Amino acid sequence: MLENIVQTDKLLPLGITKIMQLKELYSFGKENLSRHSIETPGLEAYLLLSESAVIDNLSEVYVYPDKEIDLQMFNRFQELLERRIKKEPIAYILGEKEFYSKPYKVNPSVLIPRPETELLVDETLNLVNKITSPLILEIGTGSGCISVTIASLCEDAKIVASDISHEALVVAKENIGKHNQKNRISLLRGDLLNSFKGQSFDIIVSNPPYITEAEFDGLEFEVKDFEPEIALTAGQDGLYYIKKIISDSTKILKDGGWCVLEIGHNQKEDVQNMFRNSGFTEISSTKDLNGIERVIKAKWKK
């Protein structure tokens, strides 16, 4: 059997010269992930085995435990394992994350899609489905998962997805093509709503940066050290971008159009007041599964 590994910031070399069995390699990965406080070590060991081309599906670990694994595959697996125990997000290592039951390419130039953002999509779809041929603007599209999901579920919607980051738009373009939405979604590089003067939209949707500077310092390493800070932080109060989007959306929303935003915890009252002071009506918020007021929407009435 493989020797035990002491807990360090990386794996110690094993000096292995023999062909190993699959069950040994799986146990080796699971044990190291567990020692480094990975919450789901068994699942992630399987995912890394799959990414290393050692297996095609989890059942192989149990059906073919004595399958021989050569040193080349072991070295590839150990390389990925070392990245994970240094807290690099598993989504970046695999290059993919599921959102709304679809896989999306991700890399460190975009945020990793999160389950709570699916609520932002749900609330937007509730509005979109009441509008004929809606024109939608997404601000800060990142991986493009929000726009792609809406386009996939609303066949007559047209979407403009923007981001200030060229690297993020490259990822979004790939995901749009992957999910066959090239004819439905246009990409544009721009800073918030400054590029859309003179245009008008039925809905503006965004998951903007809303983390305060103090909150960012306290984030777990997986987020703070690997995900793009520009897509996370928004000044001392976390409201800088939300404030800009609400204010500028009044210039490009159609009469009766909607602004739908994901917000952080304890931001509900401030954001409601921003909407109200800007002339919006029918302001409401929706809680996520953790009871946090996560999405807020408001109607624009000239």
Helices and strands as residue ranges (DSSP letters): E 20-21, H 22-35, H 41-51, H 59-63, E 68-69, H 71-85, H 90-94, E 96-99, E 102-105, H 117-128, E 135-139, H 145-153, E 158-163, H 166-178, E 185-189, G 194-196, E 201-206, H 213-217, H 221-224, G 229-231, H 240-249, E 253-262, H 268-277, E 280-287, E 293-300
